[in-house]
Amino acid sequence: MILTDYFKSEQDLTWDYAKQCGVNHGVIRLPEDKEFDITDFSHWKDVYKRFTDFGLKPLIIEPMPNELHDHIKAGDEKRDECIEKVIKMLEYMNELDIGTICFNWMAHVGWTRTNTSIKERGNALVTGFDIKDYVPTGEKITADELWANYEYFIKAVIPYAEKYNVKLALHPDDPPLLKLGDVERIMISFDNINKAINIVNSDNLGVTMCQACYLMMGEDLYDVIPRFKDKIFFVHFRNVAGDKYKFNETFHDNGLINMADIMRLYKDCGISVPVRVDHVPLMAGESQETAGYTALGRLYAIGYLKGIIESIYGRM
């Protein structure tokens, strides 16, 4: 496995902690401001250099920028313009040797939590979801529309993903429910995601194995990981307790998933791809800007993940 961490494009404390933990590769979020032009390669080179000068090699873009992706998933009047920009992204990723982009198909409502202050071990705070507390947004889209928009997008971009040797790694819906209000969801089961990545026959279309999402679907990780083994391009190392209707994040060593055993399963399946910790607790002494992405929680989780990887795959 390739140990990575998730980084915003502007340096912050998580860069220092990750580097001090021995992380040398990055999953990066592109800038989301008016100064960054996604179609200008010089802007990409500036961001890339910022990471490499710090000793971090970007491997994955996550997420596909919302300014493009939201229109594509919704299938609105800006869809084709945004797809053209995605194709330009793939060209630039090839130039910079960034080999994977993590994308999802959650239209209108992204990954969703109803509580960001649930007490976990030692009163650390974690995020959670309870369908009884969910307040609909008023947006509407059907499963049929989502499938049509997905097929349109994939058939448009896969020829360029193949041309530029970039892998598209599909992330499941979070939470994996049939609908949130009037917003329907489709990437909510192994069967649906398997259908999605076989819309076209391509070695460049696969999945982000977000372990906790698949568990919340009700899937058996010991079944789906071997079945997807040739299509897993990226792993989100996350743990959780509950079910898809009511769950909460946990410390990585304190949820339903036996994390060391799952890592052993990846090795047994011949899977060695970029992996990053995901959704960490808010620990004592910290404040929270983005729930699940605080610095100290990541520091603990990276050390835990690195220890597991080294015990199973050997020292990196």
C-alpha positions as CSV (number, residue, x, y, z in Angstrom):
1,M,0.0,0.0,0.0
2,I,1.1,3.6,-0.6
3,L,0.6,5.7,2.5
4,T,-1.0,9.1,1.6
5,D,-2.9,11.8,3.4
6,Y,-5.5,14.3,2.2
7,F,-4.3,17.9,1.7
8,K,-5.9,21.2,0.9
9,S,-3.9,23.2,-1.7
10,E,-2.7,25.8,0.9
11,Q,-0.2,24.6,3.4
12,D,-1.5,24.1,7.0
13,L,-0.5,22.1,10.0
14,T,-1.7,18.8,8.5
15,W,1.1,19.0,6.0
16,D,3.7,19.2,8.8
17,Y,2.1,16.4,10.8
18,A,1.8,14.1,7.8
19,K,5.4,14.7,6.7
20,Q,6.7,14.2,10.2
21,C,4.8,10.9,10.3
22,G,6.6,9.7,7.1
23,V,3.9,10.5,4.5
24,N,5.5,11.3,1.2
25,H,2.5,11.1,-1.1
26,G,-0.6,13.3,-1.3
27,V,-4.3,13.2,-2.1
28,I,-4.8,16.8,-3.0
29,R,-7.8,19.1,-3.2
30,L,-7.5,21.7,-6.0
31,P,-8.0,25.4,-5.0
32,E,-11.6,26.6,-5.1
33,D,-11.3,30.3,-5.6
34,K,-11.5,32.7,-8.5
35,E,-7.7,33.1,-8.7
36,F,-7.3,29.4,-9.7
37,D,-8.2,28.7,-13.4
38,I,-8.6,25.0,-13.8
39,T,-8.0,25.3,-17.6
40,D,-4.6,27.1,-17.1
41,F,-1.7,24.6,-16.8
42,S,0.5,27.2,-15.2
43,H,-1.9,27.3,-12.2
44,W,-1.7,23.6,-11.9
45,K,2.1,23.7,-12.0
46,D,2.1,26.3,-9.2
47,V,0.0,24.0,-6.9
48,Y,2.0,20.9,-7.8
49,K,5.3,22.7,-7.1
50,R,4.0,23.8,-3.7
51,F,3.6,20.1,-2.7
52,T,6.8,18.8,-4.3
53,D,8.8,21.5,-2.7
54,F,7.5,20.4,0.6
55,G,8.4,16.8,-0.1
56,L,4.9,15.5,-1.0
57,K,4.2,13.9,-4.4
58,P,0.6,14.3,-5.5
59,L,-0.9,11.0,-6.6
60,I,-4.7,11.6,-6.5
61,I,-7.1,14.5,-7.1
62,E,-10.0,14.4,-4.6
63,P,-12.7,15.5,-5.2
64,M,-13.4,16.3,-8.8
65,P,-13.9,20.1,-8.4
66,N,-17.4,20.8,-7.3
67,E,-17.7,23.8,-9.7
68,L,-17.6,21.2,-12.5
69,H,-18.9,18.1,-10.9
70,D,-22.2,19.6,-9.5
71,H,-23.4,20.6,-13.0
72,I,-22.3,17.2,-14.5
73,K,-24.2,15.1,-11.9
74,A,-27.3,17.3,-12.2
75,G,-27.1,17.2,-16.0
76,D,-27.9,20.9,-16.3
77,E,-27.1,23.4,-19.1
78,K,-23.5,23.7,-18.0
79,R,-22.8,20.0,-18.2
80,D,-21.0,19.9,-21.6
81,E,-18.9,22.9,-20.8
82,C,-17.8,21.3,-17.5
83,I,-17.1,17.9,-19.1
84,E,-14.7,19.7,-21.5
85,K,-12.9,21.2,-18.5
86,V,-12.7,17.7,-16.9
87,I,-11.1,16.4,-20.1
88,K,-8.6,19.3,-19.9
89,M,-7.9,18.2,-16.3
90,L,-7.1,14.7,-17.4
91,E,-4.5,16.1,-19.9
92,Y,-2.9,18.2,-17.1
93,M,-2.9,15.3,-14.7
94,N,-1.0,13.2,-17.2
95,E,1.6,16.0,-17.6
96,L,2.1,16.1,-13.9
97,D,2.0,12.3,-13.4
98,I,-1.1,12.5,-11.1
99,G,-2.7,9.1,-12.0
100,T,-6.1,9.0,-10.3
101,I,-9.1,11.2,-9.6
102,C,-11.7,10.3,-6.9
103,F,-15.2,11.2,-7.9
104,N,-18.7,10.5,-6.6
105,W,-22.2,10.6,-8.0
106,M,-24.1,12.3,-5.2
107,A,-26.1,15.0,-6.9
108,H,-27.3,18.1,-4.9
109,V,-26.5,16.5,-1.5
110,G,-22.9,15.3,-0.9
111,W,-21.6,13.3,2.0
112,T,-24.0,14.2,4.8
113,R,-24.0,14.2,8.6
114,T,-26.7,15.4,11.0
115,N,-24.4,15.7,14.0
116,T,-20.8,16.7,14.4
117,S,-20.4,16.5,18.1
118,I,-21.1,12.9,19.2
119,K,-19.0,11.8,22.1
120,E,-16.6,8.9,21.4
121,R,-13.7,7.4,23.5
122,G,-12.4,9.9,26.1
123,N,-15.1,12.5,25.0
124,A,-13.5,13.0,21.6
125,L,-16.1,14.2,19.2
126,V,-17.1,12.5,16.0
127,T,-19.7,13.0,13.2
128,G,-22.8,11.0,12.8
129,F,-26.0,10.6,10.8
130,D,-29.5,9.8,11.9
131,I,-32.2,9.7,9.3
132,K,-34.8,11.0,11.9
133,D,-32.8,14.2,12.1
134,Y,-32.2,14.8,8.4
135,V,-33.7,18.0,7.0
136,P,-34.4,17.8,3.2
137,T,-32.8,20.5,1.0
138,G,-35.8,20.9,-1.4
139,E,-33.7,19.7,-4.3
140,K,-35.1,16.9,-6.5
141,I,-33.5,14.3,-8.8
142,T,-34.5,10.7,-9.7
143,A,-32.5,7.6,-9.9
144,D,-33.2,7.3,-13.7
145,E,-31.9,10.8,-14.2
146,L,-28.8,10.0,-12.2
147,W,-28.1,6.9,-14.2
148,A,-28.6,8.8,-17.5
149,N,-26.3,11.6,-16.4
150,Y,-23.7,9.1,-15.2
151,E,-23.6,7.2,-18.4
152,Y,-23.4,10.4,-20.4
153,F,-20.4,11.6,-18.4
154,I,-18.6,8.3,-18.4
155,K,-18.9,7.7,-22.1
156,A,-17.7,11.3,-22.8
157,V,-14.6,11.1,-20.6
158,I,-13.3,7.5,-20.6
159,P,-11.7,7.7,-24.0
160,Y,-9.6,10.6,-22.7
161,A,-8.9,8.9,-19.4
162,E,-7.5,6.1,-21.4
163,K,-5.6,8.5,-23.7
164,Y,-4.0,10.3,-20.8
165,N,-3.6,7.2,-18.5
166,V,-5.7,8.6,-15.7
167,K,-7.9,6.3,-13.5
168,L,-11.4,7.3,-12.4
169,A,-12.2,6.0,-8.9
170,L,-15.9,6.0,-8.1
171,H,-16.7,6.7,-4.4
172,P,-20.0,5.3,-3.0
173,D,-22.8,7.5,-1.7
174,D,-22.5,8.5,2.0
175,P,-24.8,7.6,3.6
176,P,-25.8,4.9,1.1
177,L,-29.6,5.5,1.3
178,L,-32.1,5.2,-1.5
179,K,-33.1,8.8,-1.1
180,L,-32.5,11.9,1.1
181,G,-35.7,13.9,0.9
182,D,-36.5,14.1,-2.9
183,V,-32.9,13.5,-3.9
184,E,-32.5,9.9,-4.9
185,R,-29.2,8.0,-4.7
186,I,-27.7,5.2,-6.9
187,M,-24.2,4.3,-5.7
188,I,-25.6,2.5,-2.7
189,S,-24.8,-1.1,-3.2
190,F,-22.2,-3.5,-4.6
191,D,-24.5,-4.4,-7.5
192,N,-25.2,-0.7,-8.5
193,I,-21.5,0.2,-8.3
194,N,-20.5,-2.9,-10.2
195,K,-23.0,-1.8,-12.9
196,A,-21.6,1.7,-12.9
197,I,-18.0,0.7,-13.4
198,N,-19.1,-1.7,-16.2
199,I,-21.1,0.9,-18.2
200,V,-18.0,0.9,-20.4
201,N,-15.3,-1.8,-20.6
202,S,-12.2,0.1,-19.4
203,D,-9.2,-0.6,-17.2
204,N,-9.4,3.1,-16.3
205,L,-12.8,3.0,-14.5
206,G,-12.9,1.6,-11.0
207,V,-13.6,2.3,-7.4
208,T,-12.5,4.1,-4.3
209,M,-13.0,1.4,-1.6
210,C,-14.5,3.5,1.2
211,Q,-14.7,0.6,3.7
212,A,-17.2,2.2,6.0
213,C,-19.6,3.1,3.2
214,Y,-19.7,-0.4,2.0
215,L,-20.2,-1.7,5.5
216,M,-23.1,0.7,6.0
217,M,-24.6,-0.6,2.7
218,G,-24.9,-3.9,4.5
219,E,-22.2,-5.4,2.2
220,D,-19.7,-8.0,3.5
221,L,-16.2,-6.5,3.0
222,Y,-14.7,-10.0,2.8
223,D,-16.9,-10.5,-0.2
224,V,-16.8,-7.2,-2.0
225,I,-13.1,-6.5,-1.7
226,P,-12.0,-9.8,-3.5
227,R,-14.7,-9.3,-6.1
228,F,-13.5,-5.7,-6.8
229,K,-9.8,-6.5,-6.4
230,D,-8.8,-5.5,-9.9
231,K,-10.9,-2.3,-9.8
232,I,-9.8,-0.9,-6.5
233,F,-7.7,2.1,-7.3
234,F,-7.8,3.9,-3.9
235,V,-8.7,3.1,-0.3
236,H,-10.4,5.3,2.3
237,F,-9.4,3.8,5.6
238,R,-12.4,4.6,7.8
239,N,-14.2,3.0,10.7
240,V,-17.8,3.4,11.9
241,A,-20.5,2.0,14.2
242,G,-24.2,1.6,13.6
243,D,-26.2,1.1,10.4
244,K,-27.0,3.3,7.3
245,Y,-30.0,4.8,9.0
246,K,-28.1,5.8,12.2
247,F,-24.3,5.6,12.5
248,N,-21.3,7.5,13.8
249,E,-17.7,7.7,13.0
250,T,-15.2,6.2,15.4
251,F,-11.6,6.2,16.2
252,H,-10.0,3.9,13.6
253,D,-9.4,1.2,16.2
254,N,-12.8,1.4,17.8
255,G,-15.5,0.6,15.2
256,L,-17.1,-2.4,13.6
257,I,-14.3,-3.1,11.1
258,N,-11.3,-5.1,12.1
259,M,-8.9,-2.7,10.4
260,A,-5.8,-4.9,10.6
261,D,-7.6,-7.9,9.2
262,I,-9.1,-5.9,6.4
263,M,-5.6,-4.7,5.5
264,R,-4.5,-8.3,5.5
265,L,-7.3,-9.0,3.0
266,Y,-6.1,-6.3,0.7
267,K,-2.6,-8.0,0.7
268,D,-4.1,-11.4,0.1
269,C,-6.0,-10.0,-2.9
270,G,-2.8,-8.5,-4.3
271,I,-4.1,-4.9,-3.8
272,S,-1.4,-2.3,-3.3
273,V,-2.8,1.2,-4.0
274,P,-2.8,4.6,-2.4
275,V,-4.6,4.6,1.0
276,R,-5.5,7.5,3.3
277,V,-7.2,7.8,6.6
278,D,-10.7,9.4,6.5
279,H,-13.0,11.2,9.0
280,V,-11.1,11.5,12.2
281,P,-12.3,12.5,15.7
282,L,-11.9,16.0,17.2
283,M,-9.5,15.6,20.0
284,A,-8.9,17.6,23.2
285,G,-7.4,21.1,22.7
286,E,-8.5,21.4,19.1
287,S,-11.1,23.5,17.3
288,Q,-13.0,22.3,14.3
289,E,-13.1,24.0,10.9
290,T,-14.2,21.0,8.8
291,A,-15.8,18.1,10.7
292,G,-13.7,14.9,10.4
293,Y,-10.6,16.6,9.1
294,T,-8.8,18.0,12.2
295,A,-5.1,17.7,12.6
296,L,-4.6,15.7,15.9
297,G,-7.1,13.1,15.0
298,R,-5.3,12.6,11.7
299,L,-2.0,12.4,13.5
300,Y,-3.3,9.5,15.6
301,A,-4.9,7.8,12.6
302,I,-1.9,8.0,10.3
303,G,0.3,6.4,13.0
304,Y,-2.2,3.6,13.4
305,L,-2.5,3.0,9.7
306,K,1.2,3.1,9.1
307,G,1.8,0.5,11.9
308,I,-0.8,-1.8,10.3
309,I,0.7,-1.4,6.8
310,E,4.2,-2.1,8.0
311,S,3.1,-5.2,10.0
312,I,1.4,-6.7,7.0
313,Y,3.2,-5.4,3.9
314,G,6.6,-4.8,5.6
315,R,8.4,-1.5,6.2
316,M,7.7,1.1,3.6
